[in-house]
């Protein structure tokens, strides 16, 4: 796994041994960042369920102003910190060792607002629903915030119809998809 573009281009990243994480392939990562390209420069990026940190590191490499990495697996946290050191991107990063919901609550209490929120939770466990339900009324996002969820192809987001959030784009791949979500126009 490597950084695809930007100031850390071509640098190899460490991954976590075992099957607890699913690193996003370079091809999928490139597609994702082509979609987000115009929103990345000088953005504040939140990477929930960070794994090795590859997505947040790619965002920083491509011009994000800052990134917060959230991961509760200690081996993964060590991997993120190592990758930030390898890429010389640690100065614009914060790594939080806690679960995603606790982290969002913590960030909210500290007045943080993010331009892009990315999450790649374990598939088919409903974690994204729990986080999205919290984000629906959270101050860590505003009307311009983009939420991207990496999920299995089977993951249903129809419950968002009863919220202030809406899916505005979906990109499907062979085994998973990226779902792009923003506040619904006229939402509270």
Residue pairs with C-beta under 8 A, 6 or more apart in sequence:
1 12
1 13
1 15
1 23
1 26
1 52
1 54
2 10
2 11
2 12
2 13
2 26
3 9
3 10
3 11
3 13
3 54
3 57
3 58
3 61
3 87
4 26
4 29
4 30
4 33
4 58
5 30
5 33
5 58
5 61
5 62
6 58
6 60
6 61
6 62
6 63
7 61
8 57
8 60
8 61
8 87
8 88
8 89
9 61
11 86
11 87
12 86
13 52
13 53
13 54
13 57
13 83
13 86
13 87
14 52
14 79
14 82
14 83
14 86
15 21
15 23
15 52
15 79
16 51
16 52
16 73
16 75
16 76
16 79
17 75
20 73
20 76
21 51
21 52
21 73
21 76
22 51
22 120
22 123
23 51
23 52
23 54
24 32
24 54
24 55
24 120
24 150
28 173
28 176
28 178
29 54
29 55
29 58
31 171
31 173
31 178
32 55
32 148
32 171
32 178
33 40
33 58
33 59
33 62
35 169
35 171
35 178
35 180
36 59
36 116
36 146
36 148
37 62
39 115
39 116
39 146
40 59
40 62
40 63
40 64
40 116
41 62
41 63
41 64
42 63
42 64
42 65
43 59
43 63
43 64
43 65
43 114
43 115
43 116
44 64
44 65
44 66
44 67
44 68
44 112
44 113
44 114
44 115
44 116
45 56
45 59
45 60
45 64
45 66
45 67
45 68
45 114
45 115
45 116
45 117
45 118
46 67
46 68
46 70
46 107
46 112
46 114
46 116
46 117
46 118
46 140
47 53
47 55
47 56
47 59
47 67
47 68
47 69
47 70
47 118
47 119
48 70
48 100
48 103
48 104
48 117
48 118
48 119
48 120
48 121
48 131
49 70
49 71
49 100
49 119
49 120
49 121
49 122
49 127
50 56
50 69
50 70
50 71
50 76
50 80
50 95
50 120
51 71
51 76
51 79
51 80
51 120
52 76
52 79
52 80
52 83
53 69
53 71
53 79
53 80
53 83
53 84
53 95
54 83
55 118
55 120
56 64
56 67
56 68
56 69
56 93
56 118
57 67
57 83
57 84
57 87
57 89
59 67
59 116
59 118
60 66
60 67
60 87
60 89
60 92
60 93
61 87
61 89
64 92
64 116
65 92
66 92
66 93
66 94
67 89
67 92
67 93
67 94
68 93
68 94
68 95
68 96
68 103
68 107
68 112
68 114
69 80
69 93
69 94
69 95
69 96
70 96
70 98
70 99
70 100
70 103
70 104
71 77
71 80
71 95
71 96
71 97
72 97
72 98
72 99
72 100
74 97
77 95
77 97
80 95
81 90
81 95
84 90
84 93
84 95
96 103
96 106
98 106
100 119
100 121
100 127
100 131
101 130
101 131
101 134
104 131
104 134
104 135
104 138
104 140
105 134
107 114
107 140
108 138
108 139
108 140
111 139
112 140
113 139
113 140
113 141
113 142
113 145
114 140
114 141
114 145
115 144
115 145
115 146
116 145
116 146
116 147
116 148
117 135
117 140
117 141
117 145
117 146
117 147
117 148
118 147
118 148
118 150
119 127
119 128
119 131
119 147
119 148
119 149
119 150
120 149
120 150
121 127
121 128
121 131
121 149
121 151
123 151
123 152
123 155
123 176
124 152
124 154
124 155
128 149
128 151
128 155
129 159
132 147
132 149
132 160
132 163
132 165
132 181
133 163
135 141
135 147
135 165
136 163
136 164
136 165
137 164
141 147
141 183
142 183
143 182
143 183
143 187
144 182
145 182
145 183
146 180
146 181
146 182
147 165
147 180
147 181
147 182
148 178
148 179
148 180
148 181
149 155
149 157
149 178
149 179
149 181
150 176
150 177
150 178
151 157
151 176
151 177
151 179
152 175
152 176
152 177
153 172
153 175
153 176
153 177
155 177
155 179
157 167
157 179
157 181
160 166
160 167
160 181
163 184
164 183
164 184
164 187
164 188
165 181
165 182
165 183
165 184
165 187
166 181
166 182
166 183
166 184
167 179
167 180
167 181
168 180
168 181
168 182
169 179
169 180
170 177
170 178
170 179
170 180
171 177
171 178
171 180
